[in-house]
């Protein structure tokens, strides 16, 4: 088996999770819509609802979570909703409403965060010939909840969540941990992900054989950014890249 893999030039594929294997952005839109429906059933002015949700999303994008501060990620994000309600309406909201908004958003997002049948089929086929690794950045609780929701069991030889380690992508150390834990060499691996700054830069830093950028929006490569070896619109196009690497 090793000789067969050597002849292909690649024996292992490292995947990012969010917006690479699962449509986290799309799931987030569905979750926000569900919160909008919830808010319409309350005393909140309908004209405020979009602004409340937009405010929450801004706070989420700029979130800085440190578990050593003694709060859970759930508590931090409930507070995002509380502040979004407060700042938009100009009054102190009912804390129960902020809590309800958060758990509606969280539950809905996790319900739709699953591998599509096509992605699952691709992974099941790839694992027959390649060692598959999952390497995702993010808070420990949040990412493991996503991994459980996506039903990743049996698809990957190794699953690594950045929040469990001192450094996350693009740090060299977390890639080294993956290589050593999976028993693979950097030059035997490719890195597949949607983020130029973490997935692609991290793969280059770690010395993988090739990097594959998932560019689902067909964006132009930003000026001054790192350059991936391959660019595809979807992870479903990965076989085209693997054929070139044989």
Secondary structure, DSSP 8 states (H G I E B T S, - for coil): -HHHHHHHT--EEEE--BTTTB-HHHHHHHHHHHHHHHHHTSSS-HHHHHHHHHHHHHHHHT----GGGS--HHHHHHHHHHHHHHHHHSS---HHHHHHHHHHHHHHHHHH----HHHHHHHHHHTTTSEEEEEE-S-HHHHHHHHHHTT-TTT-SEEEEGGGSS--TT-HHHHHHHHHHHT--GGGEEEEES-IIIIIHHHHHHT-SEEEEE-TT-----TT----SEEESSGGGHHHHHHHT-
